[in-house]
Amino acid sequence: MAQNRMGSWYFGWNIVAGAAFLTMLTVGLRMSIGPFFLPIADDLDFSRSMLATIVAVGMLFYGLAMPVAGHLVAARSTRFVLLLGMIFVLLSSAWATVATGPISFMLSFGVLLSIGLAFVSPVTLTPVLSAWFTRRRGMALFFLSTGAMAGIAILTPVLSFLIDTMGWRTTLLGFAIFLTLVTLPLAFLVIRDEAPPQTDVLPDDTDQASGRSARAMPGAPAYANIKAHDAFHSVPFWKVAYGLFACGYSMNLLGAHGVPMLVDHGFDHMTGAFGIGLIGFSAIFSTLVLGRLSDIIPRKNILTAIYLIRGLGFFALVMVGTQWELYLAATIGGIVWAGSVALSSAILADVYGVRLVGVLYGWAYLGHQIGGTISSWLGGWGYETFGTHWVAFGSAGVLLLIAALISITLPRQGYSLATPAAAGGR
């Protein structure tokens, strides 16, 4: 335990910091496709529908790679998956900068880059954080959402500036090189799969923790009897999966078409990018509060509020007409923009145990990216066909409101598929 705790500092927080920074970069790029969208379309002479289709394919492969990443983490190690993803990102980015036709650009930018980003994503990092944290698991996982929101807040305007200054090719390749320089030391010096036996439980909390373990701690022996097959045939898994579908539908729609939508509504490119970035900036601070609350009050209640307010925010975002309205809507929306992924993974760990969280999260996150695939395509096709963004953004709001209604019926902390009472949740 001495190697994992220096004084009052727990080494698991070093892992959290490294994981959050990687998440900021990879999710930030995945969710900041908007600044690239119009420059790539103009440079390569792609129609919006064609490029939206390529982005949609990328979203799909990003999702398909998630369960693969989860299985690889379980079979090999977190370090192996991170390094493999880094190689994919570097090679695919180099290929994308020289690609000219739609097929080669789809394979490089759409398929291989998405697989690489999926391997260096929260689905790879969630198992190691779940293993290292019990008492503060909600807080630790929320820091991944903080990293993701920081990525939106920082990378959206930064990438817009770099693209305007140096072009999208130099910007994309520079990002891949920077990610490589960051991933290598973190993978070898910080990320450790082997967690201490008592995780982050303090010595004076041992008695209280042992009392909780029989009910809600994913490290409890009863979880050893749960199989992935059992989870796939239980109701809570599919409720979480639907919520992630709505989350992916909305987030990827905003990431790919938020800036173009605002430009179409009369805002200049940098104002639109700043408005979208402000959502992530507001979410950075709100995740710190939500993360603390997720270890105190029922997680399903927080998840419900997130989906409800986010759904209303999508309607507001399409209706804004001035800068102050845009910034106000972005600020309010940003307060609840993060946390759905962290809460979903925490709920999966509560119900099914740490041992399966990587695999189940990977498969549930596939639904997230299926939603992103549909909305990324619909955002371009819907505007070209109907001349309005209401088709895509309005449907996102409706799906989020439905997700709120479903999330309120999720089990509370203390429910486990391993307990006899769980039979009613099948």
C-alpha positions as CSV (number, residue, x, y, z in Angstrom):
1,M,0.0,0.0,0.0
2,A,3.0,2.3,0.7
3,Q,3.8,2.4,-3.0
4,N,0.3,3.6,-3.8
5,R,-0.1,6.2,-1.0
6,M,2.5,8.8,-0.2
7,G,1.4,10.5,3.0
8,S,-2.2,11.6,2.3
9,W,-1.8,11.4,-1.5
10,Y,-3.3,8.4,-3.3
11,F,-1.5,7.4,-6.5
12,G,-4.9,6.7,-8.2
13,W,-5.3,10.5,-8.5
14,N,-2.2,10.6,-10.7
15,I,-4.0,8.0,-13.0
16,V,-7.1,10.2,-13.0
17,A,-5.1,13.2,-14.1
18,G,-3.4,11.3,-16.9
19,A,-6.6,9.8,-18.0
20,A,-8.4,13.1,-18.0
21,F,-5.7,14.7,-20.1
22,L,-5.8,12.0,-22.7
23,T,-9.6,12.2,-22.7
24,M,-9.4,15.9,-23.3
25,L,-7.3,15.4,-26.4
26,T,-9.1,12.4,-28.0
27,V,-12.7,13.3,-27.2
28,G,-11.9,16.9,-27.8
29,L,-10.8,16.1,-31.3
30,R,-13.7,13.7,-31.9
31,M,-16.2,16.3,-30.7
32,S,-14.5,19.2,-32.5
33,I,-15.0,18.0,-36.0
34,G,-17.1,21.2,-36.6
35,P,-14.1,23.5,-37.2
36,F,-12.7,21.0,-39.7
37,F,-16.0,20.5,-41.5
38,L,-16.3,23.5,-43.9
39,P,-12.5,23.8,-44.6
40,I,-12.2,20.1,-45.6
41,A,-15.4,20.3,-47.7
42,D,-14.2,23.4,-49.5
43,D,-10.6,22.1,-50.0
44,L,-11.5,18.6,-51.2
45,D,-14.6,19.8,-53.1
46,F,-16.9,17.5,-51.0
47,S,-20.6,18.3,-50.6
48,R,-21.9,18.6,-47.1
49,S,-23.8,15.3,-47.5
50,M,-20.7,13.5,-48.7
51,L,-18.5,14.8,-45.9
52,A,-21.3,14.2,-43.3
53,T,-21.5,10.6,-44.5
54,I,-17.7,10.2,-44.0
55,V,-18.0,11.7,-40.5
56,A,-21.0,9.4,-39.8
57,V,-18.9,6.4,-40.9
58,G,-16.2,7.6,-38.5
59,M,-18.7,7.8,-35.7
60,L,-19.8,4.2,-36.4
61,F,-16.3,2.8,-36.4
62,Y,-15.5,4.8,-33.3
63,G,-18.4,3.0,-31.6
64,L,-17.5,-0.4,-33.1
65,A,-14.0,-0.1,-31.8
66,M,-15.2,0.5,-28.2
67,P,-16.1,-3.1,-27.3
68,V,-12.9,-4.2,-29.0
69,A,-11.0,-1.8,-26.8
70,G,-12.9,-3.1,-23.7
71,H,-12.0,-6.7,-24.6
72,L,-8.4,-5.9,-25.3
73,V,-8.0,-4.1,-22.0
74,A,-9.4,-7.2,-20.2
75,A,-7.2,-9.6,-22.3
76,R,-4.0,-7.5,-22.5
77,S,-3.6,-4.3,-20.6
78,T,-4.6,-0.6,-20.6
79,R,-1.1,0.3,-21.7
80,F,-1.2,-2.0,-24.7
81,V,-4.5,-0.5,-26.0
82,L,-3.3,3.1,-25.4
83,L,-0.1,2.5,-27.4
84,L,-2.0,0.7,-30.2
85,G,-4.5,3.6,-30.4
86,M,-1.6,6.1,-30.5
87,I,-0.1,4.4,-33.5
88,F,-3.4,4.3,-35.4
89,V,-3.9,8.1,-34.8
90,L,-0.5,9.0,-36.0
91,L,-0.6,6.8,-39.2
92,S,-4.2,7.7,-40.1
93,S,-3.6,11.4,-39.6
94,A,-0.6,11.3,-41.9
95,W,-2.6,9.4,-44.5
96,A,-5.6,11.9,-44.3
97,T,-3.3,14.8,-45.0
98,V,-2.4,13.4,-48.4
99,A,-5.8,11.8,-49.3
100,T,-7.7,13.5,-52.1
101,G,-10.6,11.2,-53.0
102,P,-13.6,10.4,-50.9
103,I,-12.7,6.7,-50.5
104,S,-9.1,7.3,-49.3
105,F,-10.3,10.1,-47.0
106,M,-13.1,7.9,-45.6
107,L,-10.6,5.1,-44.8
108,S,-8.0,7.4,-43.2
109,F,-10.0,10.2,-41.5
110,G,-13.3,8.2,-41.1
111,V,-12.2,4.7,-40.2
112,L,-8.6,4.4,-39.0
113,L,-8.5,7.7,-37.1
114,S,-11.8,6.8,-35.4
115,I,-10.4,3.4,-34.3
116,G,-7.3,5.1,-32.9
117,L,-9.3,7.7,-31.0
118,A,-11.5,5.0,-29.6
119,F,-8.5,3.1,-28.3
120,V,-7.4,6.2,-26.4
121,S,-10.8,7.1,-25.0
122,P,-12.8,6.8,-21.8
123,V,-13.8,3.2,-22.6
124,T,-10.1,2.2,-22.3
125,L,-9.5,4.2,-19.2
126,T,-12.8,3.6,-17.2
127,P,-11.8,0.0,-16.1
128,V,-8.5,1.2,-14.5
129,L,-10.2,4.0,-12.7
130,S,-13.1,1.8,-11.5
131,A,-10.5,-0.7,-10.2
132,W,-8.5,2.0,-8.3
133,F,-11.5,3.8,-6.7
134,T,-14.4,2.6,-4.6
135,R,-15.1,5.4,-2.1
136,R,-14.7,8.1,-4.7
137,R,-15.5,6.2,-7.9
138,G,-18.1,8.7,-9.0
139,M,-15.7,11.6,-8.6
140,A,-12.9,9.8,-10.3
141,L,-15.0,8.9,-13.4
142,F,-16.4,12.4,-13.5
143,F,-12.9,13.7,-14.1
144,L,-13.0,11.9,-17.4
145,S,-16.1,13.9,-18.3
146,T,-14.2,17.0,-17.1
147,G,-11.4,16.1,-19.5
148,A,-13.9,15.6,-22.4
149,M,-15.6,19.0,-21.7
150,A,-12.2,20.7,-21.4
151,G,-11.4,19.2,-24.9
152,I,-14.6,20.8,-26.3
153,A,-13.9,24.1,-24.5
154,I,-10.2,24.3,-25.5
155,L,-9.8,22.4,-28.8
156,T,-12.9,23.9,-30.6
157,P,-11.6,27.5,-30.6
158,V,-7.9,26.4,-30.7
159,L,-8.4,24.1,-33.7
160,S,-10.5,26.8,-35.4
161,F,-7.6,29.3,-34.9
162,L,-5.0,26.8,-36.1
163,I,-7.0,25.8,-39.1
164,D,-7.5,29.5,-40.1
165,T,-3.8,30.1,-39.6
166,M,-2.1,26.9,-40.9
167,G,-4.7,24.9,-42.7
168,W,-6.5,21.8,-41.6
169,R,-3.8,19.4,-42.8
170,T,-1.0,20.9,-40.6
171,T,-3.4,21.1,-37.7
172,L,-4.5,17.5,-37.9
173,L,-0.9,16.1,-38.2
174,G,0.3,18.4,-35.5
175,F,-2.4,17.1,-33.2
176,A,-1.4,13.5,-33.9
177,I,2.3,14.2,-33.1
178,F,1.3,16.0,-29.9
179,L,-0.9,13.1,-28.8
180,T,2.0,10.7,-29.4
181,L,4.3,12.8,-27.2
182,V,1.7,12.8,-24.4
183,T,0.6,9.1,-24.6
184,L,4.1,7.5,-24.4
185,P,5.1,8.8,-20.9
186,L,1.6,8.4,-19.5
187,A,1.3,4.8,-20.7
188,F,4.7,3.8,-19.2
189,L,4.9,6.0,-16.1
190,V,1.4,6.6,-14.8
191,I,-1.2,4.1,-16.0
192,R,-1.2,1.0,-13.8
193,D,-3.8,-1.7,-14.0
194,E,-2.9,-3.3,-10.6
195,A,-4.8,-1.5,-7.9
196,P,-4.2,-1.9,-4.2
197,P,-6.6,-4.4,-2.4
198,Q,-8.4,-1.7,-0.4
199,T,-8.3,0.8,-3.3
200,D,-9.0,4.4,-2.0
201,V,-10.7,3.3,1.2
202,L,-9.0,5.0,4.1
203,P,-8.0,2.9,7.2
204,D,-10.6,4.5,9.4
205,D,-13.3,3.8,6.8
206,T,-12.6,0.1,6.7
207,D,-15.6,-0.9,8.9
208,Q,-18.0,1.3,7.0
209,A,-16.7,0.2,3.7
210,S,-17.0,-3.5,4.6
211,G,-20.6,-2.8,5.5
212,R,-21.2,-1.2,2.1
213,S,-19.5,-4.0,0.2
214,A,-22.3,-6.4,0.7
215,R,-24.7,-4.1,-0.9
216,A,-23.0,-1.9,-3.5
217,M,-19.3,-2.3,-3.8
218,P,-18.4,-3.8,-7.2
219,G,-15.5,-5.6,-5.6
220,A,-17.8,-7.9,-3.6
221,P,-17.3,-11.6,-4.3
222,A,-20.9,-12.0,-5.4
223,Y,-20.1,-10.2,-8.6
224,A,-17.9,-13.0,-9.7
225,N,-21.0,-15.0,-10.7
226,I,-22.3,-12.3,-13.1
227,K,-21.6,-13.0,-16.8
228,A,-21.8,-10.5,-19.6
229,H,-24.6,-12.7,-21.0
230,D,-26.6,-12.0,-17.8
231,A,-26.1,-8.2,-18.2
232,F,-27.2,-8.2,-21.8
233,H,-30.4,-9.9,-20.8
234,S,-31.2,-7.4,-18.0
235,V,-33.3,-4.3,-18.1
236,P,-30.8,-1.8,-16.5
237,F,-28.2,-2.4,-19.2
238,W,-30.5,-1.5,-22.0
239,K,-31.8,1.6,-20.1
240,V,-28.2,2.8,-19.8
241,A,-27.6,1.9,-23.4
242,Y,-30.5,3.9,-24.7
243,G,-29.4,7.0,-22.6
244,L,-26.0,6.7,-24.2
245,F,-27.6,6.5,-27.6
246,A,-29.4,9.8,-27.1
247,C,-26.2,11.2,-25.6
248,G,-24.2,10.2,-28.6
249,Y,-26.8,11.4,-31.0
250,S,-26.9,14.9,-29.4
251,M,-23.2,15.4,-28.6
252,N,-21.9,14.2,-32.0
253,L,-24.5,16.3,-33.8
254,L,-23.3,19.4,-32.0
255,G,-19.6,18.5,-32.5
256,A,-20.0,18.0,-36.3
257,H,-22.7,20.5,-37.2
258,G,-22.9,23.0,-34.3
259,V,-20.5,25.5,-35.8
260,P,-21.9,25.1,-39.4
261,M,-25.4,25.5,-38.0
262,L,-24.5,28.7,-36.2
263,V,-22.7,30.0,-39.3
264,D,-25.8,29.3,-41.3
265,H,-27.8,31.3,-38.8
266,G,-25.6,34.4,-39.3
267,F,-22.8,34.0,-36.8
268,D,-19.2,34.2,-38.0
269,H,-16.9,31.1,-37.8
270,M,-15.0,32.1,-34.6
271,T,-18.1,33.3,-32.8
272,G,-19.8,29.9,-33.5
273,A,-16.7,28.0,-32.4
274,F,-16.4,30.1,-29.2
275,G,-20.1,29.5,-28.5
276,I,-19.7,25.7,-28.8
277,G,-16.5,25.9,-26.8
278,L,-18.3,27.8,-24.1
279,I,-20.5,24.7,-23.5
280,G,-17.4,22.7,-22.7
281,F,-15.9,25.5,-20.6
282,S,-19.0,25.7,-18.4
283,A,-19.1,21.9,-18.1
284,I,-15.5,21.8,-16.7
285,F,-16.6,23.4,-13.5
286,S,-20.0,21.8,-13.2
287,T,-18.5,18.3,-13.5
288,L,-16.5,18.9,-10.3
289,V,-19.8,19.6,-8.5
290,L,-21.7,16.8,-10.2
291,G,-18.9,14.3,-9.5
292,R,-19.0,15.1,-5.8
293,L,-22.8,14.8,-5.8
294,S,-22.7,11.5,-7.6
295,D,-21.2,9.8,-4.5
296,I,-23.8,11.4,-2.2
297,I,-27.2,11.4,-3.9
298,P,-28.7,8.8,-6.3
299,R,-26.9,8.8,-9.6
300,K,-30.0,8.1,-11.6
301,N,-31.5,11.4,-10.4
302,I,-28.5,13.4,-11.6
303,L,-28.5,11.5,-14.9
304,T,-32.2,12.3,-15.4
305,A,-31.6,16.0,-14.8
306,I,-28.7,16.1,-17.2
307,Y,-30.8,14.6,-20.1
308,L,-33.8,16.8,-19.3
309,I,-32.0,20.1,-19.3
310,R,-29.8,19.1,-22.2
311,G,-32.8,18.2,-24.3
312,L,-34.4,21.6,-23.7
313,G,-31.0,23.3,-24.4
314,F,-31.0,21.8,-27.9
315,F,-34.3,23.5,-28.8
316,A,-32.8,26.8,-27.4
317,L,-29.6,26.5,-29.3
318,V,-31.4,26.5,-32.7
319,M,-33.5,29.5,-31.7
320,V,-30.7,31.9,-30.6
321,G,-30.3,35.0,-32.8
322,T,-27.8,37.2,-31.0
323,Q,-24.4,36.6,-29.4
324,W,-25.6,37.1,-25.8
325,E,-28.4,34.5,-26.4
326,L,-25.9,32.1,-27.8
327,Y,-23.5,32.5,-24.9
328,L,-26.3,32.3,-22.4
329,A,-27.7,29.1,-23.9
330,A,-24.2,27.6,-24.1
331,T,-23.4,28.5,-20.5
332,I,-26.7,27.0,-19.1
333,G,-26.4,24.0,-21.4
334,G,-22.8,23.4,-20.4
335,I,-23.7,23.0,-16.8
336,V,-25.4,19.7,-17.6
337,W,-23.5,18.9,-20.7
338,A,-21.0,16.5,-19.0
339,G,-21.6,13.6,-16.7
340,S,-23.9,11.3,-18.6
341,V,-21.1,9.0,-19.7
342,A,-19.4,9.0,-16.3
343,L,-22.7,8.3,-14.5
344,S,-23.6,5.6,-17.0
345,S,-20.3,3.8,-16.4
346,A,-20.6,4.2,-12.7
347,I,-24.1,2.8,-12.7
348,L,-22.9,-0.2,-14.8
349,A,-20.1,-0.8,-12.2
350,D,-22.6,-0.5,-9.4
351,V,-25.0,-3.1,-10.9
352,Y,-22.6,-5.5,-12.7
353,G,-19.3,-5.1,-11.0
354,V,-15.8,-3.7,-11.9
355,R,-14.8,-6.9,-13.6
356,L,-17.3,-6.4,-16.4
357,V,-17.5,-2.6,-16.6
358,G,-15.0,-2.3,-19.5
359,V,-16.8,-4.8,-21.7
360,L,-20.3,-3.6,-20.8
361,Y,-19.3,0.0,-21.2
362,G,-17.8,-0.7,-24.5
363,W,-20.9,-2.4,-25.8
364,A,-23.2,0.3,-24.3
365,Y,-21.0,3.0,-25.9
366,L,-21.5,1.4,-29.2
367,G,-25.1,2.7,-28.9
368,H,-23.6,6.1,-28.2
369,Q,-21.8,6.1,-31.5
370,I,-24.7,4.6,-33.5
371,G,-26.6,7.6,-32.3
372,G,-23.6,9.8,-33.4
373,T,-23.5,8.1,-36.8
374,I,-27.2,8.8,-37.5
375,S,-27.1,12.4,-36.3
376,S,-23.8,13.2,-38.1
377,W,-25.3,12.1,-41.4
378,L,-28.7,13.6,-40.6
379,G,-27.2,17.0,-39.8
380,G,-25.9,17.3,-43.4
381,W,-28.6,15.6,-45.3
382,G,-31.5,17.2,-43.3
383,Y,-30.2,20.7,-44.0
384,E,-29.6,20.1,-47.7
385,T,-32.9,18.4,-48.2
386,F,-35.2,20.6,-46.0
387,G,-33.1,23.8,-45.7
388,T,-33.4,23.8,-41.9
389,H,-31.4,22.4,-38.9
390,W,-34.6,21.7,-37.0
391,V,-34.8,18.2,-38.4
392,A,-31.6,17.1,-36.7
393,F,-31.4,19.4,-33.7
394,G,-35.1,19.0,-32.9
395,S,-35.0,15.2,-33.0
396,A,-32.0,15.4,-30.6
397,G,-34.0,17.3,-28.1
398,V,-36.9,14.8,-28.3
399,L,-34.5,11.8,-27.8
400,L,-32.9,13.4,-24.8
401,L,-36.3,14.1,-23.1
402,I,-37.2,10.4,-23.6
403,A,-33.8,9.4,-22.1
404,A,-34.7,11.5,-19.0
405,L,-38.0,9.6,-18.6
406,I,-36.1,6.3,-18.9
407,S,-33.2,7.2,-16.6
408,I,-35.5,8.0,-13.7
409,T,-36.5,4.4,-13.6
410,L,-32.9,3.1,-13.3
411,P,-32.0,1.3,-10.0
412,R,-30.5,3.2,-7.1
413,Q,-27.1,2.6,-5.6
414,G,-27.2,-0.7,-3.6
415,Y,-29.0,-2.6,-6.4
416,S,-26.9,-5.4,-7.9
417,L,-27.7,-8.1,-10.4
418,A,-25.8,-10.4,-8.0
419,T,-28.4,-10.1,-5.3
420,P,-31.7,-12.0,-5.2
421,A,-33.6,-8.7,-5.3
422,A,-32.2,-8.1,-8.8
423,A,-34.5,-10.7,-10.2
424,G,-37.1,-8.1,-10.5
425,G,-34.8,-6.0,-12.7
426,R,-34.5,-8.5,-15.4
